[in-house]
Amino acid sequence: MSGTHTSGAPICDLDFYDETHVSAPTLAYEKMLALGSVVWLSKHEMHAICGFDALTRCQRNHRVFQSGKGVSINEDINQLLIGSTLNSDPPQHDVTRAITFSPLTPKALQEVRELIEKEARVIVDRIVAQGSFDAAQELAPYLPLTIVRDLVGLGEHGKNNMLDWGAATFELMGDCGDRRDIAMANMKGLRQFLENPETLSGLSKDGWANRATKRGIAEGMEPAQAAELMRDYIAPSLDTTISVIGYAMMLFAQHPEQWQKLRADRSLCRNAIEEIVRLNTPIKAFSRYVTDEIKVDGVSLAKDSRVLMVFGAANRDPAKFPDPNRFDIERNTRGHVGFGHGVHACLGMHLARLEITSLFNALADQIERFELTGDVVPSINSSIHSLARVPLRIC
């Protein structure tokens, strides 16, 4: 890494999407931040905004840094994504978000709190009886796959494919290399589901998807347009929460003193979740389309270019979070961008917090300590940072 791009950005020659950085991105974040708040990724011929202050300023400026042309780094993929709330800008964004966010408000989620807490106790009773378990395979997916898929209500075919469709969507937002064919096949399956006229009639009557599509049609959308609303529940509802839970269990096993703090003082639970989300940052990065020439921290960004918003780097910026790699559930996490920032803040963050809080409380009621019994194995996805294996023993 050396030199300066003509835009004024320091040149960073790492491949952000090679398997090493995809599976363990922290080193990439550190290398970028060491060079500056905005860098030129020569491998990808794209600027990356990685400093906390720079990223949050740009995220708030949705007029210049737009999502409506898609948030993938690949223009062909963006044509498949445009139209969802994530891949839109105000005022369209505000219309669709108001519809799909309705069952995800803190008030609305009170209706399912008891069910989620009950199921959290079910899975914790199970793993306690086992004595050892894989947190990534057995614990992390349980609530999303047991409860959330049914709440979304995509019908049997949609339910069975929801996890693959979400993973494919996130894969195709970055450079997924030789995983592209599988991701594209799953994306094609999603498109067929959304475009099938019979899909709407097969949705669960009381599910979130059915409620959203019916409301969209009532507000003047064509059925095909209303069907696109379901994408708001498909990609974000499962993968990101599963990611955070698996990562949390690894952290608590590695830092038992933090688990003891949480067990002793449950009021720390909310901040513990924010700290875990900060460190993990499930969605590592999305791109934005630059509509006007603009300078960010002295770097000139050209009109009609794309920039990579690296949320994971911003969350480890020492200028915002001192000693950023340290896990501390009492840290001031205010402002972290693990749930996004600005108008595109995570649609399902209140649901994620409810699921994780329910699990933490159920675990803390019964388990004094966790111990890793083998290697932690990362998942490979170009945009989601997650773990495939976290083998644990209850002590």
C-alpha angles and dihedrals in degrees: 000000000000144000135038130273120235088255090063094254120131111249116247113190100189120119103238091195102047114117094256094057094037092056096039110018099169094093091051090052091051093048093050094046091049088061100045148292091279121034138176112241100210094189090058099029090230139112118245122206106209108152115099098231094044094048096048092048091052094045090056091050097073091158091069100024100051133187096188092091090054133272099242120104087229118079094204090055092048089063087063094047105043113110102043117108091253091053097048141074134222132314092028090039092055093051096052094039091054089056101045096037093059097094092039100063116113089248094050092047091062085080091066100032095097092049093050093047091049093051091046089059091047094057093042091051087052097052092043089055089050094050092210132044145159106255093199095050104031109023109029098054097040103090096036092049098036100043114007097054089055093046090054089049106200094162124253097298094046092045093052093050101036096099094049092046092051093048091049092051091054093043092056094051089072135027105292096175114194090003090069097092093056092044092049091050090053091045089052088053090052092049091051090051093050094044097046107106090213094058095084093054091053097056120113107267096232097032125121092243093055092047092050096048093046091050091048091053090046088054092054106273121140112244091251091053092046090052089061088065088074089071088073088068100036103062105031102035101074118014100054096048092046088051094053096047094051092047091047092056091051091051094048091049090051093044107036092169089066091052090051090052090053094046090051096046117028090184085078091064097092093049091044089058092050091050092050092048089049093052096041100036095190094206103052098190145342128191129239130204114237110222098183135027108265141167120231116187090336095313118119114225114198125232113258093021129121127238129194115232103209104201093174092058093046089054090056097044106130090208087069103025114034114220086008098189093058117103110225121158089197093056120121098254095172113145099015114155099218088114092042125255139253123006091343096058110146113289093211102040094114091052091048091051091050093051094046094044090051091051095046092051093047091048094045091052091062113017126070098182144357126213128196112238099186146357121317108235120205126222118235116232126136095228108020121072106209143141127243098195133023106165111198141177123206112235 
